[in-house]
Amino acid sequence: MSDAAAATMEFHPQPQPGVAKPWAFPAPERGTLDNGLTVLHCHRPGQQVVAVEMLLDAPLDAEPEGLDGVATIMARALSEGTDKHTAEEFAAELERCGATLDAHADHPGVRVSLEVPASRLAKALGLVADALRAPAFAESEVERLVRNRLDEIPHETANPARRAAKELSKELFPATSRMSRPRQGTEETVERIDAAAVRAFYEAHVRPATTTAVVVGDLAGLDLAQMLGDTLGAWKGGSAQPRPVPPVTADDTGRVVIVDRPGAVQTQLLIGRIGADRHDRVWPAQVLGTYCLGGTLTSRLDRVLREEKGYTYGVRAYSQVMRSTPEGTGAAMLAVSGSVDTASTGPALEDLWKVLRTLAAEGLTDTERDVAVQNLVGVAPLKFETAAAVAGTLADQVEQHLPDDFQAQLYVRLAETGTVEATAAAVNAFPVDRLVTILVGDAAQIEAPVRALGIGEVTVVPG
């Protein structure tokens, strides 16, 4: 380009940022259908794909003894045919609606998730209602789902991260607790499941009076009350007493378990314990402190173990709610996870413990706190752009017996939490002498250097 041409070129003015608009997590409206089913709905203008979350009070601890995994098989079988459609017909009807349907079981209960264009919401709600009201549970379909689940288990066992999570649950919780065992069952328990067991579990625990529906999306012009009444409202069922929720107990005595994988070139780390859940007033500070410790690429663990030492591609610290009670108690899993090359296992653990001890001795910095608040609170509007994200969070609140404004208040409390509070919460969440460490790797190479660290009794188990 010539100098003359450059001199006459006109540049478009650089766009300037506008004034930030106030934002708060949306508040739902509540209602109850004639059959006792609870409904939360939230109008989100412009969200033409509506998200529906169905919460069924069928927790894992309700599974009959020896049938771990029956809740998972039941959840998967809900979309495998009804009294109106075969499995193939049901799938075709969903496709005609442009809808996706998913279901899974976890400790609090079974969750059924639907996403569908708003224009086809009525039809899709009818299909979900049929699946909940009169699932077929055909023997051939249940047998297929059982075989599929049995095929999945060896792959999960071979996955180092999944194997570490399984071992941590086994170590933390007493053998009598359902939480100590795999959520989706073992080979021994799953192979016992048949159509009769699935139906018995369904009839014992699935009914409208103990079910909640969360509907989020652009509901303008839709007669949602009529739609719900004609579909989910047609589901009949008796009342039920609230299920007692057993207390969560755990042993977090500091110790190390090495799951032996001879020849492994990497070691999978999972370090955890049980701590406060969202009902506890310390939760906002715990969220903030945990994020500073290992929530992102700029957090302290990553800065030391990845940037400075090059041990890993990334280490994360997080808190995940396990289960809450109507009385406002519960527990969350507090954990640090990542992977390092085998030779660096000892040094990486040594530096990780140094980070935790430094945190206790020196605390977080104001800069770390400010960055964490910006990342957690500042990007919240982007995180909840979709109807599915809002519906999922509202469903979590229902599942955890929290008030409808919990998420909105959480962001206010996060912004108000100071550096000292965040430090204290993180130190209490990850005490150096109360952490159960699971290492999936080559015991012949990592056992001696790990024992030398003195971070707890070391046990080696088969991989």
Backbone torsions as a table, in degrees:
resi	resn	phi	psi	omega
1	MET	NA	134.1	-178.9
2	SER	-75.7	160.4	178.4
3	ASP	-62.6	-34.4	-178.8
4	ALA	-66.5	-42.3	179.9
5	ALA	-65.6	-40.0	-179.6
6	ALA	-64.8	-35.0	-177.3
7	ALA	-68.7	-28.9	-177.4
8	THR	-96.4	-3.4	-178.7
9	MET	-68.5	134.6	177.6
10	GLU	-104.9	124.6	-179.7
11	PHE	-93.7	140.7	176.4
12	HIS	-69.2	139.6	-179.6
13	PRO	-58.3	137.6	179.0
14	GLN	-64.8	129.6	178.9
15	PRO	-62.2	141.0	179.0
16	GLN	-109.1	144.1	179.2
17	PRO	-66.2	143.9	177.9
18	GLY	-85.4	-179.3	178.4
19	VAL	-76.3	130.2	-179.2
20	ALA	-62.7	134.3	179.9
21	LYS	-87.9	144.1	176.5
22	PRO	-60.3	142.2	179.4
23	TRP	-141.3	141.9	173.2
24	ALA	-144.4	149.9	177.4
25	PHE	-60.1	133.2	-173.2
26	PRO	-64.7	145.2	178.0
27	ALA	-96.2	132.7	-179.5
28	PRO	-85.7	163.7	169.4
29	GLU	-103.4	144.0	-176.0
30	ARG	-111.5	151.8	174.9
31	GLY	-162.3	173.3	179.2
32	THR	-136.8	132.2	175.9
33	LEU	-77.8	166.1	-177.9
34	ASP	-60.5	-27.0	-179.4
35	ASN	-86.1	5.6	177.5
36	GLY	95.2	-4.5	-178.8
37	LEU	-71.6	129.6	179.9
38	THR	-84.1	138.5	-179.6
39	VAL	-126.7	130.8	167.9
40	LEU	-116.4	129.8	176.5
41	HIS	-134.0	151.6	-174.2
42	CYS	-143.6	118.7	179.7
43	HIS	-81.6	121.6	179.1
44	ARG	-122.9	95.8	-176.8
45	PRO	-54.1	135.3	178.3
46	GLY	89.6	-13.5	179.8
47	GLN	-87.7	85.7	-175.1
48	GLN	-75.9	-12.6	171.5
49	VAL	-97.6	111.5	-176.4
50	VAL	-86.4	138.1	177.5
51	ALA	-109.2	134.0	177.9
52	VAL	-125.7	128.3	175.5
53	GLU	-116.9	124.1	176.8
54	MET	-106.7	125.0	179.9
55	LEU	-108.3	117.8	-179.9
56	LEU	-105.7	132.2	-177.8
57	ASP	-80.4	70.5	179.7
58	ALA	-132.7	70.9	-174.7
59	PRO	-71.8	163.2	-177.9
60	LEU	-65.0	-31.6	-179.0
61	ASP	-72.8	-3.6	174.5
62	ALA	-89.2	-7.7	179.9
63	GLU	-64.3	138.5	178.3
64	PRO	-61.3	151.5	179.8
65	GLU	-58.6	132.9	179.6
66	GLY	83.7	1.1	-179.4
67	LEU	-122.9	35.0	174.4
68	ASP	-53.6	131.0	-178.7
69	GLY	106.5	-10.8	-178.0
70	VAL	-67.0	-31.1	176.7
71	ALA	-65.3	-39.3	178.3
72	THR	-65.6	-45.4	179.5
73	ILE	-63.6	-40.9	177.7
74	MET	-61.4	-45.2	-179.6
75	ALA	-59.2	-44.2	-179.5
76	ARG	-69.3	-29.8	-176.5
77	ALA	-80.6	-12.7	-178.6
78	LEU	-59.8	-30.3	-178.7
79	SER	-98.7	12.5	-177.9
80	GLU	-104.3	48.1	175.5
81	GLY	107.0	149.1	178.9
82	THR	-135.1	-170.1	176.6
83	ASP	-73.6	-9.2	-179.7
84	LYS	-107.8	-27.2	-173.9
85	HIS	-136.3	143.8	169.2
86	THR	-71.8	173.2	179.2
87	ALA	-58.7	-43.2	-179.9
88	GLU	-66.1	-42.3	179.7
89	GLU	-65.9	-39.8	179.5
90	PHE	-62.5	-44.1	178.6
91	ALA	-62.6	-39.9	179.6
92	ALA	-66.0	-38.7	179.0
93	GLU	-66.0	-40.4	175.6
94	LEU	-60.2	-42.7	-178.9
95	GLU	-64.6	-38.4	178.2
96	ARG	-63.0	-28.4	177.2
97	CYS	-81.3	-10.2	-172.6
98	GLY	68.1	30.4	-173.2
99	ALA	-106.2	155.6	170.2
100	THR	-120.9	140.6	-178.4
101	LEU	-132.0	131.3	-180.0
102	ASP	-138.1	155.0	178.1
103	ALA	-150.0	143.9	176.4
104	HIS	-151.8	159.1	179.5
105	ALA	-112.6	141.4	176.6
106	ASP	-144.7	-179.6	-175.1
107	HIS	-55.3	-42.0	-179.2
108	PRO	-72.5	-27.5	-177.6
109	GLY	159.8	-167.0	-180.0
110	VAL	-99.7	135.1	179.6
111	ARG	-116.9	127.5	175.8
112	VAL	-112.9	124.3	-173.5
113	SER	-118.7	129.0	-179.9
114	LEU	-124.4	137.2	168.2
115	GLU	-128.2	132.2	-173.9
116	VAL	-156.9	145.5	174.1
117	PRO	-57.6	142.7	-176.3
118	ALA	-56.6	-33.5	-177.9
119	SER	-67.2	-17.7	-178.7
120	ARG	-117.0	17.8	-176.8
121	LEU	-60.9	-43.1	-176.9
122	ALA	-60.0	-46.1	179.9
123	LYS	-62.9	-43.9	-178.3
124	ALA	-67.5	-39.0	176.6
125	LEU	-61.7	-35.7	176.4
126	GLY	-62.6	-39.8	178.1
127	LEU	-66.5	-43.4	178.2
128	VAL	-62.8	-42.0	178.8
129	ALA	-60.4	-41.7	177.8
130	ASP	-63.0	-40.9	-179.3
131	ALA	-64.0	-34.9	179.9
132	LEU	-83.4	-34.4	-176.3
133	ARG	-76.7	-43.0	-173.0
134	ALA	-146.9	64.4	176.3
135	PRO	-66.1	144.5	-176.3
136	ALA	-74.4	-41.2	-176.0
137	PHE	49.4	46.9	178.8
138	ALA	-62.0	141.0	-176.9
139	GLU	-56.7	-42.4	-177.8
140	SER	-63.5	-37.9	-179.5
141	GLU	-72.1	-41.4	178.6
142	VAL	-64.6	-41.4	177.5
143	GLU	-60.3	-40.8	178.9
144	ARG	-64.8	-43.3	179.4
145	LEU	-64.3	-37.1	177.2
146	VAL	-64.8	-44.1	178.5
147	ARG	-62.3	-41.5	178.8
148	ASN	-61.3	-42.4	-179.9
149	ARG	-65.4	-40.7	178.4
150	LEU	-63.8	-33.6	177.2
151	ASP	-69.6	-29.4	-178.0
152	GLU	-73.3	-32.2	-170.8
153	ILE	-60.2	-46.2	178.2
154	PRO	-61.1	-34.7	178.7
155	HIS	-67.4	-39.0	177.7
156	GLU	-66.2	-39.1	178.7
157	THR	-64.5	-35.0	-179.3
158	ALA	-74.1	-19.7	-179.3
159	ASN	-79.8	119.0	-175.6
160	PRO	-58.1	-40.5	-178.4
161	ALA	-66.6	-43.1	179.0
162	ARG	-67.0	-38.4	179.5
163	ARG	-65.1	-38.9	178.6
164	ALA	-65.0	-42.3	180.0
165	ALA	-63.4	-40.6	178.2
166	LYS	-61.9	-43.2	-178.2
167	GLU	-69.5	-36.5	179.7
168	LEU	-64.9	-42.7	177.9
169	SER	-61.9	-42.2	179.2
170	LYS	-62.6	-38.0	-178.7
171	GLU	-74.9	-40.8	-172.7
172	LEU	-74.2	-43.1	-169.5
173	PHE	-102.9	148.6	178.2
174	PRO	-62.7	150.8	-175.8
175	ALA	-59.5	-25.7	-180.0
176	THR	-77.4	-13.6	-178.7
177	SER	-84.8	137.0	176.8
178	ARG	-61.6	-27.3	-179.1
179	MET	-67.0	-17.2	-179.1
180	SER	-79.8	-10.3	-173.9
181	ARG	-115.3	156.7	-177.3
182	PRO	-55.2	136.6	-176.9
183	ARG	-56.0	-40.8	-174.3
184	GLN	-99.0	16.2	174.7
185	GLY	87.2	169.3	177.7
186	THR	-107.9	172.1	177.6
187	GLU	-57.2	-41.4	-177.8
188	GLU	-63.7	-41.9	-177.3
189	THR	-81.4	-37.6	-176.9
190	VAL	-66.6	-37.9	-177.4
191	GLU	-68.4	-11.7	176.8
192	ARG	-85.6	-12.2	-172.9
193	ILE	-78.4	132.4	175.1
194	ASP	-134.1	-179.8	-176.2
195	ALA	-61.2	-36.0	-179.9
196	ALA	-65.1	-40.5	179.0
197	ALA	-66.4	-39.4	178.8
198	VAL	-64.2	-46.5	-179.9
199	ARG	-64.1	-40.0	179.6
200	ALA	-62.5	-41.0	178.8
201	PHE	-65.9	-42.1	178.3
202	TYR	-60.4	-49.6	-176.5
203	GLU	-66.0	-28.8	-179.3
204	ALA	-77.9	-27.4	-168.2
205	HIS	-128.9	-14.6	-174.5
206	VAL	-105.8	115.3	178.2
207	ARG	-156.9	155.3	-175.2
208	PRO	-63.1	-32.9	-176.0
209	ALA	-65.0	-21.7	179.8
210	THR	-112.0	19.2	-177.4
211	THR	-113.5	144.5	175.7
212	THR	-123.3	136.1	174.6
213	ALA	-112.1	131.1	175.7
214	VAL	-114.3	123.0	-176.9
215	VAL	-122.5	123.2	-177.3
216	VAL	-135.2	134.7	177.0
217	GLY	157.5	-171.6	177.2
218	ASP	-78.7	102.5	-174.9
219	LEU	-100.5	9.1	-179.8
220	ALA	-62.0	133.4	178.0
221	GLY	80.1	-1.5	179.5
222	LEU	-101.9	134.6	173.8
223	ASP	-88.7	79.6	-173.5
224	LEU	-61.9	-40.4	-179.6
225	ALA	-59.6	-42.0	178.6
226	GLN	-66.5	-43.0	178.9
227	MET	-59.4	-47.9	-178.3
228	LEU	-65.8	-39.9	179.4
229	GLY	-64.1	-38.4	-178.2
230	ASP	-76.4	-20.1	-174.8
231	THR	-110.8	-82.1	-180.0
232	LEU	-64.2	-28.1	179.5
233	GLY	-69.4	-19.2	179.1
234	ALA	-82.1	-5.5	179.3
235	TRP	-78.5	121.2	-177.8
236	LYS	-102.2	150.7	178.5
237	GLY	177.4	157.5	-177.4
238	GLY	-80.9	173.4	177.0
239	SER	-79.5	171.4	-179.9
240	ALA	-152.5	145.8	175.1
241	GLN	-75.4	145.6	177.4
242	PRO	-57.7	138.5	-179.9
243	ARG	-75.1	134.8	172.9
244	PRO	-66.9	136.2	-179.5
245	VAL	-103.6	115.8	-178.5
246	PRO	-65.4	147.0	179.1
247	PRO	-67.1	152.2	177.4
248	VAL	-91.5	120.5	175.8
249	THR	-121.0	145.8	-177.0
250	ALA	-151.7	152.3	177.2
251	ASP	-110.7	105.6	-178.9
252	ASP	-105.5	28.6	173.7
253	THR	-54.9	130.1	-176.7
254	GLY	-58.8	122.5	-179.1
255	ARG	-163.0	167.0	-178.5
256	VAL	-127.7	133.6	173.5
257	VAL	-121.0	122.8	177.0
258	ILE	-101.0	118.0	174.3
259	VAL	-89.5	109.6	-168.6
260	ASP	-73.2	121.9	173.2
261	ARG	-126.8	85.3	-177.6
262	PRO	-54.3	133.4	177.9
263	GLY	85.3	-1.9	-179.4
264	ALA	-63.2	134.9	-179.5
265	VAL	-90.1	-10.7	177.2
266	GLN	-130.2	157.6	172.8
267	THR	-115.6	126.0	175.6
268	GLN	-86.8	127.3	-179.7
269	LEU	-105.2	135.5	170.1
270	LEU	-144.7	113.5	-174.7
271	ILE	-119.4	122.8	-174.0
272	GLY	-154.2	171.7	175.4
273	ARG	-163.2	176.4	177.9
274	ILE	-103.9	136.5	-179.7
275	GLY	-141.1	-162.8	-174.9
276	ALA	-64.9	145.6	176.0
277	ASP	-104.5	-166.3	-170.5
278	ARG	-70.8	-13.9	177.3
279	HIS	-76.7	-20.5	-177.0
280	ASP	-78.1	139.7	-178.4
281	ARG	-64.5	-17.0	-179.6
282	VAL	-80.6	-8.0	-172.6
283	TRP	-54.6	-49.2	-179.8
284	PRO	-58.4	-44.2	178.8
285	ALA	-65.7	-35.7	178.5
286	GLN	-66.6	-41.3	176.7
287	VAL	-60.8	-46.2	-177.7
288	LEU	-66.6	-46.3	-179.8
289	GLY	-64.8	-40.0	178.7
290	THR	-65.1	-38.1	178.1
291	TYR	-64.9	-42.3	176.9
292	CYS	-61.0	-36.6	-178.2
293	LEU	-71.1	-45.4	-175.4
294	GLY	-160.0	36.8	-175.6
295	GLY	-88.2	-17.5	-175.0
296	THR	-156.5	-179.7	-177.5
297	LEU	-63.7	-23.3	-177.8
298	THR	-95.8	3.5	-177.1
299	SER	-76.0	170.2	-169.1
300	ARG	-65.0	-44.3	-179.5
301	LEU	-61.5	-43.6	179.7
302	ASP	-66.3	-37.8	-178.7
303	ARG	-62.2	-39.3	-178.6
304	VAL	-82.2	-53.4	-171.7
305	LEU	-77.5	-29.2	-179.1
306	ARG	-99.7	-54.7	-173.9
307	GLU	-73.0	-49.0	-175.0
308	GLU	-80.2	-43.0	-172.6
309	LYS	-102.1	-21.8	179.2
310	GLY	67.6	28.2	-179.0
311	TYR	-77.0	-25.4	-165.2
312	THR	-150.6	162.1	171.8
313	TYR	-83.2	-14.8	179.0
314	GLY	168.2	143.1	175.5
315	VAL	-127.6	135.8	-177.7
316	ARG	-124.2	143.3	171.3
317	ALA	-114.3	140.6	-176.6
318	TYR	-155.9	164.6	173.4
319	SER	-128.5	129.5	-176.1
320	GLN	-129.9	121.3	-179.2
321	VAL	-65.2	131.2	178.8
322	MET	-91.6	-50.2	-178.7
323	ARG	-168.3	145.5	178.0
324	SER	-128.4	159.0	-179.2
325	THR	-111.8	159.1	176.4
326	PRO	-60.8	-23.7	-179.8
327	GLU	-78.8	-4.2	177.0
328	GLY	90.4	28.7	174.4
329	THR	-122.3	165.4	179.7
330	GLY	168.6	-166.3	-177.9
331	ALA	-151.4	151.8	176.1
332	ALA	-125.2	147.4	173.4
333	MET	-82.7	122.9	175.0
334	LEU	-105.5	123.1	-171.0
335	ALA	-147.7	156.5	170.4
336	VAL	-123.0	129.2	-177.8
337	SER	-136.2	154.3	177.8
338	GLY	168.0	-174.2	177.7
339	SER	-141.6	147.6	179.6
340	VAL	-134.7	160.1	176.1
341	ASP	-68.6	151.4	-170.9
342	THR	-53.7	-46.1	-176.5
343	ALA	-64.4	-23.1	-177.1
344	SER	-95.2	6.0	-174.9
345	THR	-58.9	-51.3	179.7
346	GLY	-61.3	-53.7	179.3
347	PRO	-59.8	-37.5	-179.6
348	ALA	-65.2	-43.9	177.4
349	LEU	-64.4	-39.0	178.8
350	GLU	-61.3	-44.2	179.7
351	ASP	-70.9	-33.1	177.3
352	LEU	-62.9	-44.4	177.9
353	TRP	-65.6	-33.8	176.2
354	LYS	-62.9	-40.1	177.9
355	VAL	-60.2	-44.8	-179.9
356	LEU	-65.0	-40.7	179.7
357	ARG	-68.5	-37.6	177.6
358	THR	-64.1	-39.1	178.2
359	LEU	-60.1	-43.0	179.7
360	ALA	-68.0	-36.9	-174.8
361	ALA	-83.0	-39.7	-172.1
362	GLU	-112.1	-23.5	178.6
363	GLY	82.4	175.7	175.7
364	LEU	-80.0	162.6	175.4
365	THR	-97.5	159.1	176.4
366	ASP	-61.2	-33.9	179.3
367	THR	-65.5	-44.1	177.7
368	GLU	-60.4	-43.0	179.1
369	ARG	-62.5	-45.4	-177.3
370	ASP	-63.7	-41.8	178.5
371	VAL	-63.5	-41.6	-179.9
372	ALA	-64.1	-43.6	178.3
373	VAL	-61.2	-43.8	179.6
374	GLN	-61.8	-42.5	-178.9
375	ASN	-70.0	-35.8	-177.7
376	LEU	-82.8	-43.0	-175.4
377	VAL	-93.2	-41.8	-174.8
378	GLY	-64.4	-32.8	-177.4
379	VAL	-96.4	4.3	-178.4
380	ALA	-55.7	-41.9	178.5
381	PRO	-58.9	-34.1	177.6
382	LEU	-72.3	-37.8	-179.2
383	LYS	-61.9	-32.9	-175.8
384	PHE	-109.3	34.7	177.3
385	GLU	-68.8	-33.7	-175.7
386	THR	-93.8	154.4	177.2
387	ALA	-63.9	-36.0	-178.4
388	ALA	-63.1	-38.5	179.7
389	ALA	-65.7	-42.3	178.8
390	VAL	-66.6	-45.6	-179.0
391	ALA	-62.1	-41.1	179.8
392	GLY	-62.9	-40.3	180.0
393	THR	-70.4	-40.8	176.0
394	LEU	-62.1	-39.5	178.1
395	ALA	-65.2	-39.8	176.2
396	ASP	-58.6	-41.7	-179.5
397	GLN	-63.4	-41.3	177.8
398	VAL	-64.1	-46.7	-177.7
399	GLU	-60.3	-33.9	-176.6
400	GLN	-98.5	11.6	175.1
401	HIS	58.2	45.1	-179.9
402	LEU	-105.6	156.6	176.1
403	PRO	-66.7	156.8	-175.4
404	ASP	-65.0	-22.2	179.8
405	ASP	-97.5	15.3	-175.2
406	PHE	-58.3	-50.8	-175.3
407	GLN	-62.7	-40.5	178.5
408	ALA	-62.6	-42.8	179.5
409	GLN	-69.9	-30.5	179.6
410	LEU	-60.2	-42.8	-179.0
411	TYR	-66.0	-35.5	175.4
412	VAL	-63.4	-44.2	-177.8
413	ARG	-70.5	-35.6	176.3
414	LEU	-61.0	-43.9	-178.5
415	ALA	-65.7	-26.6	-178.5
416	GLU	-89.4	-12.1	-175.9
417	THR	-74.3	130.6	-178.0
418	GLY	-90.3	172.6	-177.6
419	THR	-63.9	-41.2	-178.9
420	VAL	-63.9	-43.6	178.6
421	GLU	-62.8	-44.4	-179.5
422	ALA	-63.0	-39.8	178.3
423	THR	-62.5	-49.1	-178.1
424	ALA	-60.3	-41.1	-179.5
425	ALA	-66.0	-40.9	-179.7
426	ALA	-68.0	-40.0	178.7
427	VAL	-64.4	-42.4	178.3
428	ASN	-68.9	-29.9	-179.6
429	ALA	-73.0	-34.3	-175.6
430	PHE	-127.3	65.0	177.0
431	PRO	-68.4	135.4	-171.0
432	VAL	-64.6	-21.7	-177.5
433	ASP	-103.3	7.2	-177.7
434	ARG	-130.5	46.1	-178.8
435	LEU	-124.2	132.6	175.2
436	VAL	-94.3	120.8	-175.7
437	THR	-107.5	123.8	175.9
438	ILE	-110.2	127.8	178.0
439	LEU	-123.3	119.3	175.4
440	VAL	-103.2	107.6	-175.7
441	GLY	-176.1	-168.3	-176.3
442	ASP	-81.2	102.4	-175.8
443	ALA	-60.6	-34.3	-178.1
444	ALA	-60.2	-30.2	-177.7
445	GLN	-96.9	-28.6	-171.6
446	ILE	-105.8	-15.2	-174.6
447	GLU	-63.4	-48.8	-176.3
448	ALA	-61.8	-50.2	179.6
449	PRO	-65.1	-29.9	178.0
450	VAL	-71.3	-41.3	177.1
451	ARG	-60.4	-36.1	-177.2
452	ALA	-66.2	-19.2	-178.3
453	LEU	-74.3	-25.3	179.9
454	GLY	67.7	35.4	-178.2
455	ILE	-96.3	9.1	177.4
456	GLY	143.1	164.7	177.4
457	GLU	-58.1	138.5	-177.8
458	VAL	-109.0	129.1	177.4
459	THR	-124.9	139.7	177.2
460	VAL	-110.5	130.0	178.5
461	VAL	-125.3	158.1	179.1
462	PRO	-65.2	149.2	-179.1
463	GLY	-82.0	NA	NA
